[in-house]
Every structure is written in C-alpha cells, then in structure tokens.
Amino acid sequence: MPHPVDVHVGKQIRHRRWLMGMTQQQLAEAVGIKFQQIQKYETGANRVSASRLWDIAEALGVEVSFFFEGLDKDDEGGTSLPPDLIGGKEALDLVRSYYAIPENQRRRLFDLARVLSEVG
C-alpha cells in the first residue's frame, strides 16, 4: 500500500503537469525517464527520489516544496478542499483557463471573485 506522502506528492505532480498542459510523455522526456515511471509517481506506486523530484520541479517550474504543500492540512482534515472538488475536470479546466489569462487581468479577476465570495 502506498505511503500517504507518496500519494500526495504524486497528485501534486499530476495536477501541476496537467495545469501546464504537459503530457506524461513530455514530462518524462524533460527529466530523462520513461512515461510509465511518471505514471507510477503520480499514483504513488513508486516513491520519487530527492534528485528526481528536483528535476521534476524544474521541469514543471515550481519549487520542490510545492509538492508538499497542503500535506499537513490533509493529514489533519483541516482546511484542504475535498479531493472530488480539486480533482474534477471542471475545476482543473477553470484553473488552467485562469492561469492562461494575462497576469494584470488575472489579478483583477481574482479581486472580483474575492469580493463576490464575501457578498454571498
């Protein structure tokens, strides 16, 4: 049975890769491994070594710490979002579209969303 940390790191890899519009094959080529290994990392079936995680972080344009964000909250059942919400196709499409918006417009959209959520 996979360790919960390995599963969490794998999910973070998958979400970031998906948000960037990158295939498993493209990520695998960027870090010099076969796409099947990326599949195993993303499911938590295989642990990601420190050096490989470093390479993956570089390929995905994030800090290594990104892959561990929210881990404590998940363990404690705290403020993390339900997996079905953040893992759903609609939510991921929304996030991908959001990051495709130019930064200055994205900031304005974010501010608008925050105001609207406070009203409701």
Secondary structure, DSSP 8 states (H G I E B T S, - for coil): ---HHHHHHHHHHHHHHHHTT--HHHHHHHHTS-HHHHHHHHHTSS---HHHHHHHHHHHTS-GGGGGTTHHHHHHT-S---HHHHSSHHHHHHHHHHHHS-HHHHHHHHHHHHHHHHH-
